Each structure stands twice: as structure tokens, then as C-alpha cells.
Amino acid sequence: MFDNTRYLTCGVDSSIPIELQLFLWECVERMPAPKDYLQVFELKPVDNLQSITHSSEEPEYIQVYMIPSDAPIKEKLYIIDDGDHSTMLLASEY
């Protein structure tokens, strides 16, 4: 899973910095198998840090990252693998 062609929505392209997009893809790459087709990312500012909570349901997985950021954002994103391709989208676009 998640080793196919990758896409992102216009919402992600316009509101999520490319460095953060790449970090989220890397989070999915580095997580242990098996992987759920739906990966969830909760982003929120914590002082001068970007808090990223990465989770999935089956199998249950949760990992929290804190990375330095000059402009941390609050957003919820999904990365979904449908078998043919993987798509990163804002939760509001689902």
C-alpha cells in the first residue's frame, strides 16, 4: 500500500507547505506494515511548533511529531490508498 502514484488536492496544494506535504508522505512510508488504507493527520500549533498526530484505525496506530515551525497551522488531512493511487486531501474536501 501507498507505493503507487501519488496525488494531492487543490486544497492541500494551496494551504499545506510542500515541506509539510513531504513530511506527511514520509510518515506513511516509515510506518510499519500492515497499513490501513486511510491515514489521518491532525495538525495544530503548539507554541512555535507544529504538532502532527498521525493515526489509523486498522491496525490501530498513533504517532505524534513535534517539529519547529515559523507558521504552524491547524488542519486535518487524510491520505487514502485506493489500490491504484494514493491521494492526500483536506478532511473538509472528503
KABELGI-V606869 format. One line per field, one symbol per residue. phi: phi as a letter, one per 20 degrees, with the letter a starting at -180 (. if undefined). burial: + if it has 24 or more other ideal C-beta (glycine too) atoms within 12 Angstrom, else -. A space follows every 50 residues. Layout:
phi=???
burial=???
This chain:
phi=.mddfdcbefffgecdggffgfffffgfgeffefdffdddcddbfclece ecddbbecffbbbddccfbfbfcdadcccdddnebdcebfgfef
burial=-+---+-+---+--++---++-+++-++--+---+++++++++------+ ++++++----+---+-+-----+-+++++++----+++++----
